[in-house]
Amino acid sequence: MKFKKPFIYAFCLLTAASPACTDDFMDLAQNPNASEFALPQTLLAPAITDVLKKNMNRAQRINNELMQDHINMGDVEGKIFRYDIRSSESTYMWNNWYIQLANFKDVYKGGAERIRITASDLAGNTYKGIGLICQVWVTSLITDMYGDAPYSEASLGKDRLFLPKFDTQRDIYADMFQKLEEANTLLTTAPNLPAAETSADPVYGGVAANWRKLGNSMYLRLLLRLSNKTSEPMVNDKTVVEKFKEIAETRAATYPIMTVNTDGARINWTGTAPYDNPFATCAPLTGTQ
């Protein structure tokens, strides 16, 4: 079918003049019944429990089965206790830790979005603080196992950055300390999570003060790992030893830490997802034994 040129010109002019496809297009394209960002309360518990499960699985396979402290009931191909070690073992923790690192970054971003949209919703700062502490937790696992690793450019695949640079372990540690400083500041005044969202936090039930203690205790642990690096500043122009003393002694009130057993970070495996223990794979026994 052929059109004459005057018809084509007229159609183009009408299309160009029409405001239907240009005015407020982005507003019309947004779903009013959906959030514009990932809700931190939906990400936190699955991300934390997934990291724990992956750590437990690795401990079972390497610490127990490979060392033959015990063996798996199954005896088929690919069993590590028979030294049939797949190449995926080398990347198992790398891949899974980076997946959840991205989710913890989104927990932080989600908290920031809550503050942006509703300035009075200060629980956003609580999620930001929790997100930072969890990022440091996973990052410390990555760099302590692998050394230099993608960090400053990590988790940017959606921005089409598929080959992130490797940061030095020194730079990674320095930035982890900055994140823990920010988390401590945020959680100093951040409220506890709303009652409707306490179940989103399987560790402390949304109590900001407890997360603050966890973050600062983690701070001391990481500083202790660098305790022999005393000659150069690592944290806000302080050496590792100076910063350790500041947290533990001179400014202890500013950096509360765990002091009693109830401060401990723990998760109870209830059997209901995501709190299903990865080791509990057998059906419960029934009948008379």
Buried (B, 14 or more C-beta within 10 A) or exposed (E): EEEEEEEEEEEEEEEEEEEEEEEEEEEEEEEEEEEEBBBBBBBBBBBBBBBBBBBEBBEBBBEBBBEEEEEBEEEEEEBBBBEEBEEEEEEBBBEBBBBBBBBBBBBBBBBBBBBEEEEEBBBBBBBBBBBBBBBBBBBBBBBBEBEBBBBEEBBBEEEEEEEBEBBEBBEBBBBBBBBBBBBBBBBBEBBBBEEEBBEBBBBBBBBBBBBBBBBBBBBBEBBEEBEEBEEEEBBEEBBBBBBBBBBBEEEEEEBBBBEEEEBEBEBEBEEEEBBBBBEEEEEEEEEEE
